Amino acid sequence: MKHQESNFKGYKDYNIYYQSWQPEGNIKAILLVAHGFCEHSGRYGNVVNYFIPKGYAVYALDHRGHGRSDGARAQVDRFTDFVEDLKTFFDIVHKEHPGKKIFLIGHSMGSAISLIYALQYQHELAGLITSGARVNPPPPPRVPNQPINTSFFSRDPAVIQAHKNDPLVYHGPMPQNAPPTKMTNKMQEELPQIKLPALIMGGDGGEDGEQSQAVYELIGSEDKTIKRYKNALHEIFNEPEHPMVMADMEKWLESHL
């Protein structure tokens, strides 16, 4: 496995960090990861460790205001700033791997970024995978500066502890101009415009399953699949059943190469 780290100039000249993992041999396709709120690209080890031996390359950026990228922590001027950065990132990856199919994987807030991205650039993608997607922006915290709640992330205590101990994770308090409060309200109306192949995934241990079902029903693709995991919480890539999740992703990807 080859691991590389780099940076690019994002929207308004923000310094955006990204990293990639590539197999030693031929690359089947590229998996482009858009992470969730308050976290960073380094928390997708299960995706990397599963798919690199299978011949896929994984590229992941730290969104502005997250991880090693510039910006006030867990804040954004406009939600579409994330989409601008992702487009620049996609173009970099596409230039490095001309002719290779690129699949976009978005988790949580990253799924919203990915859905909005697909509305503009779906013709460039081979497919879209979402985890923990929502049809509507979550309501802003009722209490200003409310701490981030981690209890719904995972049933694995080791995952929760690693999250709490991770210095690149933003642990709160919730800023009033946090990205979820700036998510577009038009997304639900526009989802039928998405026509590319899509795999929609979510855990049924919380509300993700129903939210993912709603996204699945709204998107306009004729080639779409829904996967819901009984008892799994928000971070299905880090839940105890993540090997099943990865296997389902691989099966879907293989059918779209």
C-alpha positions as CSV (number, residue, x, y, z in Angstrom):
1,M,0.0,0.0,0.0
2,K,1.2,3.5,-0.9
3,H,0.1,6.3,1.3
4,Q,0.5,10.0,0.3
5,E,-0.4,13.3,1.9
6,S,-0.7,16.7,0.2
7,N,-2.6,20.0,0.1
8,F,-4.5,22.1,-2.5
9,K,-5.9,25.6,-2.6
10,G,-9.6,25.4,-2.1
11,Y,-12.3,28.0,-2.4
12,K,-11.1,31.5,-1.3
13,D,-7.6,30.1,-1.1
14,Y,-8.2,27.9,1.9
15,N,-5.4,25.3,2.3
16,I,-7.2,21.9,2.1
17,Y,-5.4,18.8,3.2
18,Y,-5.9,15.4,1.6
19,Q,-4.4,11.9,1.7
20,S,-4.6,8.9,-0.6
21,W,-3.9,5.2,-0.3
22,Q,-3.2,3.1,-3.4
23,P,-2.5,-0.5,-4.1
24,E,0.8,-1.6,-5.4
25,G,-0.6,-3.1,-8.6
26,N,-3.3,-2.0,-11.1
27,I,-6.1,0.3,-9.8
28,K,-9.6,-0.9,-10.5
29,A,-11.3,2.4,-9.6
30,I,-11.1,5.4,-7.2
31,L,-13.1,5.8,-4.1
32,L,-13.4,9.5,-3.2
33,V,-14.4,10.0,0.5
34,A,-16.3,13.0,1.9
35,H,-16.2,12.7,5.7
36,G,-18.8,13.8,8.3
37,F,-19.2,16.8,10.6
38,C,-16.5,17.5,13.2
39,E,-14.3,14.6,12.0
40,H,-11.6,14.1,9.3
41,S,-10.2,11.9,6.6
42,G,-8.1,9.7,8.9
43,R,-11.1,8.0,10.5
44,Y,-11.8,5.8,7.5
45,G,-9.3,3.1,8.2
46,N,-11.8,0.3,7.7
47,V,-12.6,1.5,4.2
48,V,-8.9,1.8,3.4
49,N,-7.9,-1.6,4.9
50,Y,-10.8,-3.4,3.1
51,F,-10.6,-1.9,-0.4
52,I,-6.9,-1.3,-1.0
53,P,-6.2,-5.1,-1.1
54,K,-9.1,-5.4,-3.5
55,G,-7.4,-3.1,-5.9
56,Y,-9.2,0.2,-5.3
57,A,-7.5,3.5,-4.5
58,V,-8.9,5.7,-1.8
59,Y,-8.7,9.5,-1.7
60,A,-10.1,11.5,1.2
61,L,-9.9,15.3,2.0
62,D,-10.4,17.2,5.2
63,H,-13.2,19.6,4.7
64,R,-12.5,23.3,5.5
65,G,-12.8,23.9,9.2
66,H,-11.9,20.2,9.9
67,G,-8.9,18.1,10.5
68,R,-5.7,19.6,9.0
69,S,-7.4,22.0,6.7
70,D,-7.8,25.8,7.1
71,G,-10.8,27.4,8.6
72,A,-12.6,28.1,11.9
73,R,-13.2,24.8,13.5
74,A,-16.5,23.1,12.5
75,Q,-17.7,26.3,10.8
76,V,-18.4,27.4,7.2
77,D,-19.5,30.5,5.4
78,R,-21.7,28.7,2.9
79,F,-22.4,25.0,2.8
80,T,-21.6,25.1,-1.0
81,D,-18.0,26.0,-0.1
82,F,-17.6,22.3,0.7
83,V,-18.8,21.5,-2.8
84,E,-16.4,24.0,-4.4
85,D,-13.5,22.3,-2.6
86,L,-14.7,18.8,-3.5
87,K,-14.8,19.8,-7.2
88,T,-11.2,21.0,-7.1
89,F,-10.3,17.7,-5.3
90,F,-12.1,15.6,-7.9
91,D,-10.3,17.4,-10.7
92,I,-6.9,16.7,-9.1
93,V,-7.7,13.0,-8.7
94,H,-9.1,12.7,-12.2
95,K,-6.0,14.3,-13.6
96,E,-3.8,11.8,-11.7
97,H,-5.9,8.8,-12.9
98,P,-7.3,9.6,-16.3
99,G,-9.7,7.0,-17.5
100,K,-10.4,5.5,-14.1
101,K,-13.9,5.5,-12.7
102,I,-14.4,7.6,-9.6
103,F,-17.1,6.7,-7.0
104,L,-18.0,9.3,-4.5
105,I,-18.6,8.1,-0.9
106,G,-20.2,10.5,1.6
107,H,-20.9,10.0,5.2
108,S,-23.3,12.0,7.3
109,M,-22.6,15.7,6.5
110,G,-20.4,14.3,3.7
111,S,-23.4,12.6,2.3
112,A,-25.2,16.0,2.0
113,I,-22.1,17.4,0.4
114,S,-22.0,14.5,-2.0
115,L,-25.6,14.7,-2.9
116,I,-25.3,18.4,-3.7
117,Y,-22.1,17.7,-5.6
118,A,-23.9,15.0,-7.7
119,L,-26.6,17.4,-8.6
120,Q,-24.0,19.5,-10.4
121,Y,-21.4,17.0,-11.5
122,Q,-23.0,13.6,-11.7
123,H,-21.9,13.2,-15.3
124,E,-18.3,12.9,-14.1
125,L,-19.0,10.2,-11.5
126,A,-19.3,6.5,-11.9
127,G,-21.6,6.2,-8.9
128,L,-22.6,7.6,-5.5
129,I,-22.5,5.9,-2.1
130,T,-24.0,7.6,1.0
131,S,-23.9,6.7,4.7
132,G,-26.3,8.3,7.1
133,A,-27.8,10.7,4.6
134,R,-30.7,13.0,5.5
135,V,-33.4,14.5,3.3
136,N,-33.5,17.7,5.4
137,P,-31.0,19.8,7.3
138,P,-31.1,18.8,11.0
139,P,-32.5,21.6,13.3
140,P,-29.9,23.9,14.9
141,P,-29.2,23.2,18.6
142,R,-31.8,24.5,20.9
143,V,-29.1,25.5,23.4
144,P,-26.4,27.8,21.9
145,N,-22.9,26.2,22.2
146,Q,-24.4,22.8,23.0
147,P,-21.6,20.1,23.2
148,I,-21.4,17.6,20.4
149,N,-23.3,14.4,21.2
150,T,-21.3,11.2,20.4
151,S,-23.6,8.6,21.9
152,F,-25.3,7.9,18.6
153,F,-22.1,7.2,16.6
154,S,-21.3,3.6,17.4
155,R,-22.1,0.7,19.7
156,D,-18.3,-0.1,19.9
157,P,-16.8,1.6,23.0
158,A,-13.4,1.5,21.4
159,V,-14.7,3.7,18.5
160,I,-16.2,6.2,20.9
161,Q,-13.0,6.4,23.0
162,A,-10.8,6.8,19.9
163,H,-13.1,9.6,18.8
164,K,-12.9,11.3,22.1
165,N,-9.1,11.0,22.2
166,D,-8.5,12.1,18.6
167,P,-7.0,15.6,18.5
168,L,-8.1,16.2,14.9
169,V,-11.8,15.7,15.8
170,Y,-13.7,18.8,16.9
171,H,-15.3,18.0,20.3
172,G,-17.5,21.1,20.7
173,P,-19.2,23.2,21.7
174,M,-21.4,23.4,18.7
175,P,-20.9,26.7,16.9
176,Q,-24.0,28.7,15.9
177,N,-22.8,28.8,12.2
178,A,-22.0,25.1,12.1
179,P,-22.3,23.5,8.6
180,P,-25.5,21.5,9.4
181,T,-27.4,24.8,10.0
182,K,-26.3,26.1,6.6
183,M,-27.3,23.0,4.6
184,T,-29.6,23.8,1.6
185,N,-33.3,23.5,2.3
186,K,-33.8,22.9,-1.5
187,M,-32.0,19.5,-1.5
188,Q,-35.2,17.5,-0.9
189,E,-36.8,19.2,-3.9
190,E,-33.8,18.6,-6.1
191,L,-33.0,15.0,-5.3
192,P,-35.1,13.6,-8.1
193,Q,-32.6,15.2,-10.5
194,I,-29.9,12.7,-9.4
195,K,-29.8,10.0,-12.1
196,L,-26.5,8.2,-11.6
197,P,-26.1,4.8,-10.0
198,A,-26.5,5.1,-6.2
199,L,-26.0,3.0,-3.1
200,I,-27.8,4.4,-0.1
201,M,-26.8,3.0,3.3
202,G,-27.9,3.6,6.9
203,G,-28.1,2.0,10.3
204,D,-31.5,1.1,11.8
205,G,-30.3,1.5,15.3
206,G,-31.2,5.2,15.1
207,E,-33.1,7.4,12.6
208,D,-30.5,6.9,9.8
209,G,-32.4,4.0,8.3
210,E,-35.6,5.9,7.8
211,Q,-33.7,9.0,6.6
212,S,-31.7,6.9,4.1
213,Q,-35.0,5.3,2.9
214,A,-36.4,8.7,2.2
215,V,-33.3,9.7,0.2
216,Y,-33.5,6.4,-1.7
217,E,-37.1,7.1,-2.6
218,L,-36.5,10.7,-3.7
219,I,-33.5,10.3,-5.9
220,G,-34.4,9.9,-9.6
221,S,-31.9,7.1,-10.5
222,E,-33.3,4.0,-12.1
223,D,-30.2,2.2,-10.8
224,K,-30.4,2.6,-7.1
225,T,-29.9,0.3,-4.1
226,I,-30.8,0.7,-0.4
227,K,-29.0,-1.1,2.4
228,R,-30.2,-0.8,6.0
229,Y,-28.4,-2.5,8.9
230,K,-30.4,-3.7,11.9
231,N,-29.2,-2.2,15.2
232,A,-26.3,-0.3,13.6
233,L,-25.8,3.3,14.7
234,H,-24.6,6.3,12.7
235,E,-21.1,5.3,11.8
236,I,-21.8,2.1,9.9
237,F,-18.2,2.0,8.6
238,N,-17.0,1.7,12.2
239,E,-19.8,-0.4,13.7
240,P,-19.2,-4.1,14.7
241,E,-20.9,-5.2,11.4
242,H,-18.6,-3.1,9.3
243,P,-17.2,-6.2,7.4
244,M,-20.8,-6.8,6.1
245,V,-21.1,-3.2,5.2
246,M,-17.8,-3.3,3.3
247,A,-18.8,-6.5,1.5
248,D,-22.1,-5.0,0.4
249,M,-20.2,-1.9,-0.9
250,E,-17.7,-4.2,-2.8
251,K,-20.5,-6.2,-4.4
252,W,-22.2,-3.0,-5.6
253,L,-19.0,-1.5,-6.8
254,E,-18.0,-4.6,-8.7
255,S,-21.3,-4.5,-10.5
256,H,-20.6,-1.0,-11.7
257,L,-17.0,-1.2,-12.9
